[in-house]
Amino acid sequence: MLISGVQKFTILDYPGKVACMIFAPYCNFRCPYCHNSEDVLPERIEKIKSSFIPEEIFFNFLKTRVGFIDGVVITGGEPTLQQDLKEFIIKIKKLGFIVKLDTNGTNPKIVNNLIDENLLDFIAMDVKSDFGHYKSLSGFIGEEPNLINSIKESINIIMNSGVDYEFRTTIAKSFISKESIFNIGKMISGCKKYALQNFRKGETVLDQSFNNSIIYGPQELEDISNVLKNDFNIKLIELRR
């Protein structure tokens, strides 16, 4: 398992739990608003390869956290691109930790296998946009029909898995319209939890022009949340401003 970085402590990234977080390099998306370009762009990954953390070092650290943290968040990049992800999670579980996986939903078979093996305790899937704008906004490297089918399948698998989960979307008026958000509501209708994350500007954004994006105001977010709850039976909306 390739580990490009470790955050030793977080109370924000695993809902209700204390965790550490590991970053897995490489991604099949090129989201222009992404803040993790060092784990996405091959040329940037190449520059930091020498600082990758060996599994042995990570697990030596993790053993010292037994009794102090609840779990491990695996994020990226896109972790499901790692060929030995399953074996890596098994090692974590053997130490008694719970596991949260962050994924973009492009590898439903892998997610389903991890669920079937009872290796995941929480899944967070990013829903980038509605189907009509998915490839253009995500910058997916591959064929669009395969992308849409994979996203549909992952949503269905996660919602019916029995594993705790959330869907989440990064939004701004400039690249996600209210209509698109409500189309996403149709895609995940009846889901347990949906997080709307207002885009945050920053120096590490993949496409710097996105730093000019206009974000939604508090009242607009509340209005959108009410529509999602009432029209699409979404149980919980979390607004991350």
PyMOL commands that set and color helices and strands:
alter all, ss='L'
color gray80, all
select helices_A, chain A and resi 37-39+42-51+55-63+79-81+85-94+108-116+131-138+144-159+178-187+208-212+218-232
alter helices_A, ss='H'
color red, helices_A
select strands_A, chain A and resi 5-10+19-24+71-76+98-103+122-126+164-171+193-198+236-240
alter strands_A, ss='S'
color yellow, strands_A
deselect
rebuild
show_as cartoon
